[in-house]
Amino acid sequence: MCAVAERPARRPRLDTPVEPRRTLVPRPHYDPDTFGRFSERIARFLGTAKFLVYMTVFIVIWVVINITPIAFDPYTFTFLTLLLSLQASYAAPLILLAQNRQADRDRVSLEEDRTQNARLMAEVEYLSRELASLRQAVGEVPTRDYLREQLRELTEEVVARSGETAGLVMYDRTSRDKREDRERRAERKRRVKGQREDVGTGVGGSLTEPFAGETAEL
């Protein structure tokens, strides 16, 4: 029988978490947040005038003691230099850690400000659109001055038409009166003419006798 080829080990998928490797030497566990607050407190103290005063007093005392016969630094301030270098080597990482935490807070604050600004911009755009629609609606609504102008024009038109109608009525009355007057005169002339013809034929009396009602009409 032929030997079965061994299958290569399957690689872990990217969506599968990898188990942490176990180390022989145990690592110290600490709370990053607590250590970060502690480092920020130290960094704030290092940046104050109090720290400078304390450091100056310490160095002066060290120098004064070591120039006297009771000196305890036999290497001509070499030990002081070592202490200052050690203090600087620890101070720099603590300050950088505090700066990184402050940068993280600033980034979070910036994201919140950006989100709030975007929300405010959306609200401003919405209010601008609403205001524009209200302006268009108000522009289509007749104003008080427009209504007054229309009422004034309507009143003038009604008055003008009423004047024309009154003039036509007066004209009709005058023409009717004139026509009636002409008809009465024509009727009176016909009656006078008829009476005269009757008088001439001897039916209505003598020629010198006036017609009844003629004097009153004339």
NORZIKA-V546077 format. One line per field, one symbol per residue. phi: phi as a letter, one per 30 degrees, with the letter a starting at -180 (. if undefined). burial: 1 if it has 24 or more other C-alpha atoms within 12 Angstrom, else 0. Layout:
# NORZIKA-V546077
phi->???
burial->???
This chain:
# NORZIKA-V546077
phi->.ddddddddddddddcddddddcdcdcdcbddddddddddddddddccddddddddddddddddddccdcdccdchiddddddddddddddddddddddddddddddddddddddddddddddddddddddddddddddddddddddddddddddddddddddddddddddddddddddddddddddddddddddddddddiccjdddddddiddddd
burial->00000000000000000000000000000000000100110110010000000000000001000000000000000001000000000000011011001000000000000000000000000000000000000000000000000000000000000000000000000000000000000000000000110000000000000010000000
